[in-house]
Amino acid sequence: AAMSQELLSLKAQLKEKDEEIAALKQRLARLEKNHNSTQEPYDKVTPLSPLKTKRELSNEDIMRYSRQLLLPQLAVQGQLNLSQTSVLIVGCGGLGCPLALYLAAAGVGRLGLLDYDEVELNNLHRQVLHGEENQGQSKALSAAHAVRRLNSTVECVPYHLQLSPQNALQLIQQFDIVADCSDNVPTRYLVNDTCVLSRKPLVSASALRMEGQLTVYNYRGGPCYRCLYPVPPPPETVTNCSDGGVLGVVPGIMGCFQALEVLKIASGQGSSCSQQLLMFDAQDAKFRSIRLRPRKADCAVCGDEPSVTQLVDYEAFCGSAASDKCRRLNLLSRDQRITVQEYESILNHAEPHLLLDVRPLVEVDICHLPFSLNIPLSCLEERKPEEVQLLKKKINQLKLGRSGDFQPKVFVICKLGNDSQKAVQVLEKMSGSELASVAVKDICGGLMAWATTIDPTFPQY
Ligand SMILES: [Zn+2]
């Protein structure tokens, strides 16, 4: 009897262990599947297999999407349409993050997630699907992870690459709808022209400071981006989020709006933003909508006799780089500029000079060099009397006790070395007339170059 008791107990223990092993194997398989499928983003464009046709919703689908299936505007057919649609998101930043999440949550079939950049701490206030632990990781990959956590039935294709005239057609041709979430002008023209050439609707949004815009280009007889903006703006007039700042929730709202219009197109309801520009003013909490003209017959790319029939060099066309990171103006010659190393040596030799910081006050409040004089570029450009007086006074102090033809040195600094060049041009016009004659140069790379190469304790923003 004791023998059979022991036998039964051992059998029971074995069964328990077997079940434990089976559960562990299942967990391992799940983890491995997730791990393998998200290990590496694509660094080039490759052909994608066609989306699987879905004829009916599974019980799990019905459960997951039940709250939106109840809407007569969507219903079962709309949900099936979503599952048959692929969407390319160009830029996984402030607009792309909420957009990717809502498209995945709603059940689009395939999401292309494109970004050339890595996650940085200063992204997280607006790019809310990335986390602190994703710093340094590819944004495309980080976005794919977040999307998969939310809805693993959505096929994700992360692209860690820069969209270019060489890869754009091959990539965009493989998707049904394109969402432009980029924040530079060359990419906007590139995405637009590629969408026109491959006949894809383009849901486009932008956000800066406290304002946002949204429209749908190249859709149902509506205009394309070039119809509205045939000529790119001069690069020195373009402001992006790293220059102008943005409240994180503003691109959040615009990205959600993009998701709405993409979902309406993908489900078959159609977007009503085709000839409409939606403008959001976050300060006054107001939306305005401007009626746009239809497609222009003489548009260079979507017109009746287009002159642009293939992709061109958009950086050359716009005179600026297709990334927001290294936007560098070159308004001055080399002898009108000094490097941060040269400026450090001027400080070390205690050479008399005036350091003029031309950033707006709000940036000076974040950080500044203690011995600098702050006069914002806008005040110089407008020749504000109070500021001009102050500048005159400081320059005259430098001239004290020197001969009449002595030219005091003025060095101009800003955040990145773009505004400082404009300020040098303004000061050169004033030199010898509105002001005493000065020798004025700007400091290349500005305070951010100072922080990275000279003083690592100086804050970066
Ligand atoms: Zn056009």
Residues whose N, C-alpha, C, O or C-beta is under 5 A from the ligand:
A	BS01	ZN	P223 C224 R226 C227 C299 C302 G303
